[in-house]
Amino acid sequence: MEAEETRESGVAADPAPDPAADPAADPISLRGATATLGGRPVLRGIDLTVRRGEVVALLGANGSGKSTAVRSIVGQVPLSGGELALFGIPHRRFRDWARIGYVPQRTTAASGVPATVREVVSAGRLARRRFGPPRKADRAAVQRALELVGMADRARDPVSALSGGQHQRVLIARALAGEPELLIMDEPMAGVDLTSQEILAGTLREQVAHGSTVLLVLHELGPLEPLIDRAVVLRDGCVVHDGPPPKAVGQHALPGHDHVHPHAAPDAEPIRTGLLT
């Protein structure tokens, strides 16, 4: 249970580096990965590599296996087959979770526990400081993360008073406070207002400029499109595209995404972009 909560919040013990680790190894190497949920195959032998400094978007229709893939990477869903290595270390031996920041899908920053924005973001430093009071470096990292997501002025506010977009910004700040080498985000733009989307895009731009590696699960590329180096598209638990982001058609188009504006006529035809349809 403790390990599960660790990966959910992006915090973990901070063990000594694995002496067998290759400093040039890919942050994520997934080969022939299979996984089942409720007896149903969800991943069907996928290969996924994320190289250092890359920003990779994992795309696909609902139910294609995107979230299961990233949850298997952070250890929340066990693989039934295949191989996974993180920074060149087999997953079963990987312990240095402080190198990975994880922003889960559709959750609240406080998880029902009364807390301020600063307290939630400070939790992201536990991987670095273990026990004891926060150090100067911890406080500086928390402040920087708050400023990056535009929430420094709300640091003392209870997270229960925040909007959905602000909740998401706090969760991202929590992951950033740990100063991870690899940032994994599961649909960070889902249900987020345009202002927060633009702030989050700027935050990722800053991280990428400093050499971070990023894996994003996305339903639409949106304002993040200029940051994406490579897109991996899943369909029915299989990789059907791995390369440059597919060209969008229309304002919200994305591979396999059918979008009808809420103000469109009831008989409006959805925009269809190909890869997943």
NUZAMAR-123472 format. One record per residue (C-alpha): residue in three letters; z negated, y, x. Coordinates in steps of 0.05 Angstrom, whole numbers, plus 5000, padded with zeros to 4 digits. Layout:
! residues N
<node><res>ALA</res><Z>Z</Z><Y>Y</Y><X>X</X></node>
...
This chain:
! residues 277
<node><res>MET</res><Z>5000</Z><Y>5000</Y><X>5000</X></node>
<node><res>GLU</res><Z>4982</Z><Y>5048</Y><X>5056</X></node>
<node><res>ALA</res><Z>5049</Z><Y>5037</Y><X>5090</X></node>
<node><res>GLU</res><Z>5085</Z><Y>5049</Y><X>5024</X></node>
<node><res>GLU</res><Z>5050</Z><Y>5115</Y><X>5014</X></node>
<node><res>THR</res><Z>5065</Z><Y>5134</Y><X>5086</X></node>
<node><res>ARG</res><Z>5140</Z><Y>5127</Y><X>5076</X></node>
<node><res>GLU</res><Z>5139</Z><Y>5162</Y><X>5009</X></node>
<node><res>SER</res><Z>5106</Z><Y>5224</Y><X>5038</X></node>
<node><res>GLY</res><Z>5141</Z><Y>5224</Y><X>5105</X></node>
<node><res>VAL</res><Z>5076</Z><Y>5214</Y><X>5145</X></node>
<node><res>ALA</res><Z>5055</Z><Y>5156</Y><X>5188</X></node>
<node><res>ALA</res><Z>5016</Z><Y>5134</Y><X>5248</X></node>
<node><res>ASP</res><Z>5042</Z><Y>5162</Y><X>5314</X></node>
<node><res>PRO</res><Z>5045</Z><Y>5103</Y><X>5362</X></node>
<node><res>ALA</res><Z>5070</Z><Y>5104</Y><X>5433</X></node>
<node><res>PRO</res><Z>5146</Z><Y>5102</Y><X>5438</X></node>
<node><res>ASP</res><Z>5176</Z><Y>5032</Y><X>5441</X></node>
<node><res>PRO</res><Z>5193</Z><Y>5020</Y><X>5515</X></node>
<node><res>ALA</res><Z>5254</Z><Y>4980</Y><X>5494</X></node>
<node><res>ALA</res><Z>5283</Z><Y>5039</Y><X>5454</X></node>
<node><res>ASP</res><Z>5350</Z><Y>5066</Y><X>5477</X></node>
<node><res>PRO</res><Z>5348</Z><Y>5143</Y><X>5476</X></node>
<node><res>ALA</res><Z>5423</Z><Y>5144</Y><X>5462</X></node>
<node><res>ALA</res><Z>5419</Z><Y>5094</Y><X>5404</X></node>
<node><res>ASP</res><Z>5444</Z><Y>5112</Y><X>5335</X></node>
<node><res>PRO</res><Z>5388</Z><Y>5135</Y><X>5289</X></node>
<node><res>ILE</res><Z>5412</Z><Y>5087</Y><X>5234</X></node>
<node><res>SER</res><Z>5451</Z><Y>5023</Y><X>5243</X></node>
<node><res>LEU</res><Z>5458</Z><Y>4980</Y><X>5181</X></node>
<node><res>ARG</res><Z>5500</Z><Y>4916</Y><X>5185</X></node>
<node><res>GLY</res><Z>5518</Z><Y>4869</Y><X>5129</X></node>
<node><res>ALA</res><Z>5459</Z><Y>4893</Y><X>5087</X></node>
<node><res>THR</res><Z>5445</Z><Y>4859</Y><X>5021</X></node>
<node><res>ALA</res><Z>5389</Z><Y>4873</Y><X>4972</X></node>
<node><res>THR</res><Z>5370</Z><Y>4853</Y><X>4901</X></node>
<node><res>LEU</res><Z>5329</Z><Y>4887</Y><X>4848</X></node>
<node><res>GLY</res><Z>5303</Z><Y>4847</Y><X>4789</X></node>
<node><res>GLY</res><Z>5346</Z><Y>4789</Y><X>4810</X></node>
<node><res>ARG</res><Z>5409</Z><Y>4832</Y><X>4808</X></node>
<node><res>PRO</res><Z>5450</Z><Y>4843</Y><X>4872</X></node>
<node><res>VAL</res><Z>5450</Z><Y>4918</Y><X>4888</X></node>
<node><res>LEU</res><Z>5475</Z><Y>4920</Y><X>4960</X></node>
<node><res>ARG</res><Z>5531</Z><Y>4871</Y><X>4976</X></node>
<node><res>GLY</res><Z>5539</Z><Y>4870</Y><X>5052</X></node>
<node><res>ILE</res><Z>5544</Z><Y>4944</Y><X>5068</X></node>
<node><res>ASP</res><Z>5553</Z><Y>4973</Y><X>5138</X></node>
<node><res>LEU</res><Z>5527</Z><Y>5043</Y><X>5152</X></node>
<node><res>THR</res><Z>5520</Z><Y>5079</Y><X>5218</X></node>
<node><res>VAL</res><Z>5492</Z><Y>5149</Y><X>5226</X></node>
<node><res>ARG</res><Z>5501</Z><Y>5177</Y><X>5296</X></node>
<node><res>ARG</res><Z>5459</Z><Y>5230</Y><X>5330</X></node>
<node><res>GLY</res><Z>5472</Z><Y>5300</Y><X>5305</X></node>
<node><res>GLU</res><Z>5514</Z><Y>5277</Y><X>5246</X></node>
<node><res>VAL</res><Z>5507</Z><Y>5299</Y><X>5174</X></node>
<node><res>VAL</res><Z>5528</Z><Y>5240</Y><X>5130</X></node>
<node><res>ALA</res><Z>5534</Z><Y>5242</Y><X>5055</X></node>
<node><res>LEU</res><Z>5524</Z><Y>5177</Y><X>5016</X></node>
<node><res>LEU</res><Z>5564</Z><Y>5185</Y><X>4952</X></node>
<node><res>GLY</res><Z>5579</Z><Y>5143</Y><X>4891</X></node>
<node><res>ALA</res><Z>5571</Z><Y>5136</Y><X>4816</X></node>
<node><res>ASN</res><Z>5503</Z><Y>5121</Y><X>4784</X></node>
<node><res>GLY</res><Z>5484</Z><Y>5049</Y><X>4799</X></node>
<node><res>SER</res><Z>5529</Z><Y>5043</Y><X>4860</X></node>
<node><res>GLY</res><Z>5469</Z><Y>5029</Y><X>4906</X></node>
<node><res>LYS</res><Z>5461</Z><Y>5097</Y><X>4940</X></node>
<node><res>SER</res><Z>5386</Z><Y>5104</Y><X>4930</X></node>
<node><res>THR</res><Z>5373</Z><Y>5030</Y><X>4943</X></node>
<node><res>ALA</res><Z>5408</Z><Y>5038</Y><X>5010</X></node>
<node><res>VAL</res><Z>5364</Z><Y>5095</Y><X>5034</X></node>
<node><res>ARG</res><Z>5301</Z><Y>5063</Y><X>5006</X></node>
<node><res>SER</res><Z>5317</Z><Y>5001</Y><X>5046</X></node>
<node><res>ILE</res><Z>5324</Z><Y>5044</Y><X>5108</X></node>
<node><res>VAL</res><Z>5254</Z><Y>5073</Y><X>5100</X></node>
<node><res>GLY</res><Z>5225</Z><Y>5005</Y><X>5082</X></node>
<node><res>GLN</res><Z>5213</Z><Y>5013</Y><X>5007</X></node>
<node><res>VAL</res><Z>5264</Z><Y>4960</Y><X>4987</X></node>
<node><res>PRO</res><Z>5266</Z><Y>4897</Y><X>5030</X></node>
<node><res>LEU</res><Z>5334</Z><Y>4872</Y><X>5052</X></node>
<node><res>SER</res><Z>5352</Z><Y>4801</Y><X>5032</X></node>
<node><res>GLY</res><Z>5403</Z><Y>4797</Y><X>5087</X></node>
<node><res>GLY</res><Z>5436</Z><Y>4835</Y><X>5143</X></node>
<node><res>GLU</res><Z>5408</Z><Y>4876</Y><X>5200</X></node>
<node><res>LEU</res><Z>5376</Z><Y>4945</Y><X>5204</X></node>
<node><res>ALA</res><Z>5359</Z><Y>4983</Y><X>5268</X></node>
<node><res>LEU</res><Z>5327</Z><Y>5052</Y><X>5273</X></node>
<node><res>PHE</res><Z>5338</Z><Y>5089</Y><X>5338</X></node>
<node><res>GLY</res><Z>5360</Z><Y>5024</Y><X>5368</X></node>
<node><res>ILE</res><Z>5297</Z><Y>4986</Y><X>5348</X></node>
<node><res>PRO</res><Z>5300</Z><Y>4929</Y><X>5297</X></node>
<node><res>HIS</res><Z>5268</Z><Y>4951</Y><X>5232</X></node>
<node><res>ARG</res><Z>5215</Z><Y>4897</Y><X>5235</X></node>
<node><res>ARG</res><Z>5189</Z><Y>4927</Y><X>5301</X></node>
<node><res>PHE</res><Z>5199</Z><Y>5000</Y><X>5286</X></node>
<node><res>ARG</res><Z>5133</Z><Y>5038</Y><X>5281</X></node>
<node><res>ASP</res><Z>5149</Z><Y>5110</Y><X>5301</X></node>
<node><res>TRP</res><Z>5158</Z><Y>5136</Y><X>5230</X></node>
<node><res>ALA</res><Z>5141</Z><Y>5207</Y><X>5254</X></node>
<node><res>ARG</res><Z>5214</Z><Y>5211</Y><X>5277</X></node>
<node><res>ILE</res><Z>5238</Z><Y>5205</Y><X>5205</X></node>
<node><res>GLY</res><Z>5229</Z><Y>5255</Y><X>5149</X></node>
<node><res>TYR</res><Z>5241</Z><Y>5227</Y><X>5079</X></node>
<node><res>VAL</res><Z>5250</Z><Y>5267</Y><X>5015</X></node>
<node><res>PRO</res><Z>5248</Z><Y>5219</Y><X>4956</X></node>
<node><res>GLN</res><Z>5287</Z><Y>5227</Y><X>4891</X></node>
<node><res>ARG</res><Z>5258</Z><Y>5260</Y><X>4829</X></node>
<node><res>THR</res><Z>5185</Z><Y>5264</Y><X>4844</X></node>
<node><res>THR</res><Z>5133</Z><Y>5320</Y><X>4841</X></node>
<node><res>ALA</res><Z>5102</Z><Y>5351</Y><X>4901</X></node>
<node><res>ALA</res><Z>5029</Z><Y>5338</Y><X>4882</X></node>
<node><res>SER</res><Z>5036</Z><Y>5270</Y><X>4848</X></node>
<node><res>GLY</res><Z>4982</Z><Y>5291</Y><X>4797</X></node>
<node><res>VAL</res><Z>4932</Z><Y>5313</Y><X>4850</X></node>
<node><res>PRO</res><Z>4911</Z><Y>5386</Y><X>4848</X></node>
<node><res>ALA</res><Z>4938</Z><Y>5418</Y><X>4911</X></node>
<node><res>THR</res><Z>4967</Z><Y>5483</Y><X>4937</X></node>
<node><res>VAL</res><Z>5036</Z><Y>5490</Y><X>4966</X></node>
<node><res>ARG</res><Z>5008</Z><Y>5496</Y><X>5037</X></node>
<node><res>GLU</res><Z>4965</Z><Y>5434</Y><X>5028</X></node>
<node><res>VAL</res><Z>5024</Z><Y>5392</Y><X>5007</X></node>
<node><res>VAL</res><Z>5068</Z><Y>5417</Y><X>5064</X></node>
<node><res>SER</res><Z>5011</Z><Y>5406</Y><X>5114</X></node>
<node><res>ALA</res><Z>5011</Z><Y>5332</Y><X>5096</X></node>
<node><res>GLY</res><Z>5077</Z><Y>5327</Y><X>5134</X></node>
<node><res>ARG</res><Z>5038</Z><Y>5341</Y><X>5199</X></node>
<node><res>LEU</res><Z>4993</Z><Y>5280</Y><X>5193</X></node>
<node><res>ALA</res><Z>5043</Z><Y>5239</Y><X>5232</X></node>
<node><res>ARG</res><Z>5036</Z><Y>5286</Y><X>5291</X></node>
<node><res>ARG</res><Z>4962</Z><Y>5301</Y><X>5292</X></node>
<node><res>ARG</res><Z>4930</Z><Y>5238</Y><X>5264</X></node>
<node><res>PHE</res><Z>4858</Z><Y>5256</Y><X>5251</X></node>
<node><res>GLY</res><Z>4818</Z><Y>5320</Y><X>5261</X></node>
<node><res>PRO</res><Z>4830</Z><Y>5392</Y><X>5240</X></node>
<node><res>PRO</res><Z>4899</Z><Y>5423</Y><X>5244</X></node>
<node><res>ARG</res><Z>4918</Z><Y>5451</Y><X>5312</X></node>
<node><res>LYS</res><Z>4955</Z><Y>5515</Y><X>5326</X></node>
<node><res>ALA</res><Z>5020</Z><Y>5477</Y><X>5332</X></node>
<node><res>ASP</res><Z>5008</Z><Y>5444</Y><X>5265</X></node>
<node><res>ARG</res><Z>4996</Z><Y>5510</Y><X>5230</X></node>
<node><res>ALA</res><Z>5058</Z><Y>5540</Y><X>5262</X></node>
<node><res>ALA</res><Z>5102</Z><Y>5481</Y><X>5241</X></node>
<node><res>VAL</res><Z>5076</Z><Y>5486</Y><X>5169</X></node>
<node><res>GLN</res><Z>5089</Z><Y>5561</Y><X>5167</X></node>
<node><res>ARG</res><Z>5159</Z><Y>5552</Y><X>5195</X></node>
<node><res>ALA</res><Z>5175</Z><Y>5499</Y><X>5144</X></node>
<node><res>LEU</res><Z>5151</Z><Y>5543</Y><X>5087</X></node>
<node><res>GLU</res><Z>5193</Z><Y>5601</Y><X>5112</X></node>
<node><res>LEU</res><Z>5255</Z><Y>5557</Y><X>5119</X></node>
<node><res>VAL</res><Z>5253</Z><Y>5537</Y><X>5046</X></node>
<node><res>GLY</res><Z>5233</Z><Y>5607</Y><X>5022</X></node>
<node><res>MET</res><Z>5163</Z><Y>5587</Y><X>4997</X></node>
<node><res>ALA</res><Z>5118</Z><Y>5624</Y><X>5046</X></node>
<node><res>ASP</res><Z>5099</Z><Y>5674</Y><X>4993</X></node>
<node><res>ARG</res><Z>5076</Z><Y>5617</Y><X>4947</X></node>
<node><res>ALA</res><Z>5035</Z><Y>5581</Y><X>5000</X></node>
<node><res>ARG</res><Z>4968</Z><Y>5590</Y><X>4963</X></node>
<node><res>ASP</res><Z>4996</Z><Y>5575</Y><X>4894</X></node>
<node><res>PRO</res><Z>4982</Z><Y>5508</Y><X>4860</X></node>
<node><res>VAL</res><Z>5043</Z><Y>5464</Y><X>4860</X></node>
<node><res>SER</res><Z>5032</Z><Y>5452</Y><X>4786</X></node>
<node><res>ALA</res><Z>5056</Z><Y>5524</Y><X>4774</X></node>
<node><res>LEU</res><Z>5124</Z><Y>5513</Y><X>4807</X></node>
<node><res>SER</res><Z>5192</Z><Y>5502</Y><X>4777</X></node>
<node><res>GLY</res><Z>5232</Z><Y>5439</Y><X>4790</X></node>
<node><res>GLY</res><Z>5273</Z><Y>5473</Y><X>4844</X></node>
<node><res>GLN</res><Z>5211</Z><Y>5500</Y><X>4877</X></node>
<node><res>HIS</res><Z>5179</Z><Y>5430</Y><X>4876</X></node>
<node><res>GLN</res><Z>5240</Z><Y>5403</Y><X>4912</X></node>
<node><res>ARG</res><Z>5235</Z><Y>5458</Y><X>4964</X></node>
<node><res>VAL</res><Z>5162</Z><Y>5441</Y><X>4977</X></node>
<node><res>LEU</res><Z>5179</Z><Y>5367</Y><X>4986</X></node>
<node><res>ILE</res><Z>5233</Z><Y>5385</Y><X>5036</X></node>
<node><res>ALA</res><Z>5185</Z><Y>5432</Y><X>5073</X></node>
<node><res>ARG</res><Z>5135</Z><Y>5374</Y><X>5077</X></node>
<node><res>ALA</res><Z>5187</Z><Y>5331</Y><X>5111</X></node>
<node><res>LEU</res><Z>5208</Z><Y>5388</Y><X>5157</X></node>
<node><res>ALA</res><Z>5137</Z><Y>5403</Y><X>5178</X></node>
<node><res>GLY</res><Z>5135</Z><Y>5337</Y><X>5215</X></node>
<node><res>GLU</res><Z>5193</Z><Y>5361</Y><X>5258</X></node>
<node><res>PRO</res><Z>5233</Z><Y>5296</Y><X>5248</X></node>
<node><res>GLU</res><Z>5294</Z><Y>5276</Y><X>5288</X></node>
<node><res>LEU</res><Z>5325</Z><Y>5243</Y><X>5227</X></node>
<node><res>LEU</res><Z>5321</Z><Y>5273</Y><X>5157</X></node>
<node><res>ILE</res><Z>5336</Z><Y>5229</Y><X>5098</X></node>
<node><res>MET</res><Z>5342</Z><Y>5262</Y><X>5030</X></node>
<node><res>ASP</res><Z>5355</Z><Y>5227</Y><X>4964</X></node>
<node><res>GLU</res><Z>5393</Z><Y>5272</Y><X>4916</X></node>
<node><res>PRO</res><Z>5359</Z><Y>5337</Y><X>4939</X></node>
<node><res>MET</res><Z>5402</Z><Y>5379</Y><X>4892</X></node>
<node><res>ALA</res><Z>5390</Z><Y>5340</Y><X>4828</X></node>
<node><res>GLY</res><Z>5363</Z><Y>5385</Y><X>4773</X></node>
<node><res>VAL</res><Z>5356</Z><Y>5443</Y><X>4821</X></node>
<node><res>ASP</res><Z>5375</Z><Y>5514</Y><X>4801</X></node>
<node><res>LEU</res><Z>5431</Z><Y>5551</Y><X>4838</X></node>
<node><res>THR</res><Z>5383</Z><Y>5596</Y><X>4877</X></node>
<node><res>SER</res><Z>5345</Z><Y>5536</Y><X>4904</X></node>
<node><res>GLN</res><Z>5410</Z><Y>5500</Y><X>4920</X></node>
<node><res>GLU</res><Z>5432</Z><Y>5558</Y><X>4963</X></node>
<node><res>ILE</res><Z>5365</Z><Y>5561</Y><X>4998</X></node>
<node><res>LEU</res><Z>5365</Z><Y>5486</Y><X>5011</X></node>
<node><res>ALA</res><Z>5436</Z><Y>5491</Y><X>5039</X></node>
<node><res>GLY</res><Z>5413</Z><Y>5546</Y><X>5086</X></node>
<node><res>THR</res><Z>5353</Z><Y>5504</Y><X>5107</X></node>
<node><res>LEU</res><Z>5397</Z><Y>5445</Y><X>5124</X></node>
<node><res>ARG</res><Z>5445</Z><Y>5490</Y><X>5161</X></node>
<node><res>GLU</res><Z>5387</Z><Y>5513</Y><X>5205</X></node>
<node><res>GLN</res><Z>5365</Z><Y>5441</Y><X>5218</X></node>
<node><res>VAL</res><Z>5435</Z><Y>5419</Y><X>5236</X></node>
<node><res>ALA</res><Z>5442</Z><Y>5478</Y><X>5284</X></node>
<node><res>HIS</res><Z>5381</Z><Y>5452</Y><X>5321</X></node>
<node><res>GLY</res><Z>5411</Z><Y>5383</Y><X>5328</X></node>
<node><res>SER</res><Z>5378</Z><Y>5345</Y><X>5271</X></node>
<node><res>THR</res><Z>5411</Z><Y>5282</Y><X>5243</X></node>
<node><res>VAL</res><Z>5416</Z><Y>5282</Y><X>5167</X></node>
<node><res>LEU</res><Z>5431</Z><Y>5228</Y><X>5115</X></node>
<node><res>LEU</res><Z>5440</Z><Y>5255</Y><X>5044</X></node>
<node><res>VAL</res><Z>5448</Z><Y>5219</Y><X>4979</X></node>
<node><res>LEU</res><Z>5489</Z><Y>5264</Y><X>4935</X></node>
<node><res>HIS</res><Z>5520</Z><Y>5263</Y><X>4866</X></node>
<node><res>GLU</res><Z>5561</Z><Y>5326</Y><X>4881</X></node>
<node><res>LEU</res><Z>5576</Z><Y>5358</Y><X>4948</X></node>
<node><res>GLY</res><Z>5566</Z><Y>5429</Y><X>4921</X></node>
<node><res>PRO</res><Z>5542</Z><Y>5481</Y><X>4971</X></node>
<node><res>LEU</res><Z>5528</Z><Y>5426</Y><X>5022</X></node>
<node><res>GLU</res><Z>5602</Z><Y>5409</Y><X>5030</X></node>
<node><res>PRO</res><Z>5613</Z><Y>5453</Y><X>5092</X></node>
<node><res>LEU</res><Z>5557</Z><Y>5416</Y><X>5128</X></node>
<node><res>ILE</res><Z>5582</Z><Y>5345</Y><X>5117</X></node>
<node><res>ASP</res><Z>5613</Z><Y>5310</Y><X>5177</X></node>
<node><res>ARG</res><Z>5626</Z><Y>5244</Y><X>5143</X></node>
<node><res>ALA</res><Z>5623</Z><Y>5214</Y><X>5074</X></node>
<node><res>VAL</res><Z>5606</Z><Y>5141</Y><X>5057</X></node>
<node><res>VAL</res><Z>5624</Z><Y>5123</Y><X>4986</X></node>
<node><res>LEU</res><Z>5593</Z><Y>5063</Y><X>4951</X></node>
<node><res>ARG</res><Z>5619</Z><Y>5026</Y><X>4891</X></node>
<node><res>ASP</res><Z>5581</Z><Y>4967</Y><X>4861</X></node>
<node><res>GLY</res><Z>5540</Z><Y>4960</Y><X>4925</X></node>
<node><res>CYS</res><Z>5600</Z><Y>4959</Y><X>4971</X></node>
<node><res>VAL</res><Z>5628</Z><Y>5012</Y><X>5018</X></node>
<node><res>VAL</res><Z>5697</Z><Y>5035</Y><X>4994</X></node>
<node><res>HIS</res><Z>5705</Z><Y>5096</Y><X>5038</X></node>
<node><res>ASP</res><Z>5677</Z><Y>5117</Y><X>5106</X></node>
<node><res>GLY</res><Z>5708</Z><Y>5179</Y><X>5135</X></node>
<node><res>PRO</res><Z>5720</Z><Y>5252</Y><X>5121</X></node>
<node><res>PRO</res><Z>5692</Z><Y>5277</Y><X>5055</X></node>
<node><res>PRO</res><Z>5744</Z><Y>5264</Y><X>5001</X></node>
<node><res>LYS</res><Z>5779</Z><Y>5327</Y><X>4978</X></node>
<node><res>ALA</res><Z>5748</Z><Y>5355</Y><X>4914</X></node>
<node><res>VAL</res><Z>5789</Z><Y>5371</Y><X>4853</X></node>
<node><res>GLY</res><Z>5760</Z><Y>5424</Y><X>4808</X></node>
<node><res>GLN</res><Z>5694</Z><Y>5461</Y><X>4814</X></node>
<node><res>HIS</res><Z>5647</Z><Y>5402</Y><X>4811</X></node>
<node><res>ALA</res><Z>5692</Z><Y>5345</Y><X>4830</X></node>
<node><res>LEU</res><Z>5671</Z><Y>5288</Y><X>4875</X></node>
<node><res>PRO</res><Z>5697</Z><Y>5217</Y><X>4886</X></node>
<node><res>GLY</res><Z>5692</Z><Y>5179</Y><X>4821</X></node>
<node><res>HIS</res><Z>5653</Z><Y>5235</Y><X>4787</X></node>
<node><res>ASP</res><Z>5674</Z><Y>5251</Y><X>4715</X></node>
<node><res>HIS</res><Z>5647</Z><Y>5319</Y><X>4697</X></node>
<node><res>VAL</res><Z>5651</Z><Y>5354</Y><X>4629</X></node>
<node><res>HIS</res><Z>5620</Z><Y>5423</Y><X>4624</X></node>
<node><res>PRO</res><Z>5568</Z><Y>5428</Y><X>4568</X></node>
<node><res>HIS</res><Z>5607</Z><Y>5486</Y><X>4539</X></node>
<node><res>ALA</res><Z>5673</Z><Y>5449</Y><X>4538</X></node>
<node><res>ALA</res><Z>5706</Z><Y>5425</Y><X>4475</X></node>
<node><res>PRO</res><Z>5680</Z><Y>5357</Y><X>4450</X></node>
<node><res>ASP</res><Z>5748</Z><Y>5325</Y><X>4462</X></node>
<node><res>ALA</res><Z>5755</Z><Y>5354</Y><X>4533</X></node>
<node><res>GLU</res><Z>5782</Z><Y>5307</Y><X>4585</X></node>
<node><res>PRO</res><Z>5737</Z><Y>5296</Y><X>4645</X></node>
<node><res>ILE</res><Z>5761</Z><Y>5313</Y><X>4714</X></node>
<node><res>ARG</res><Z>5777</Z><Y>5249</Y><X>4751</X></node>
<node><res>THR</res><Z>5782</Z><Y>5248</Y><X>4826</X></node>
<node><res>GLY</res><Z>5802</Z><Y>5177</Y><X>4843</X></node>
<node><res>LEU</res><Z>5761</Z><Y>5138</Y><X>4892</X></node>
<node><res>LEU</res><Z>5709</Z><Y>5110</Y><X>4844</X></node>
<node><res>THR</res><Z>5746</Z><Y>5111</Y><X>4778</X></node>
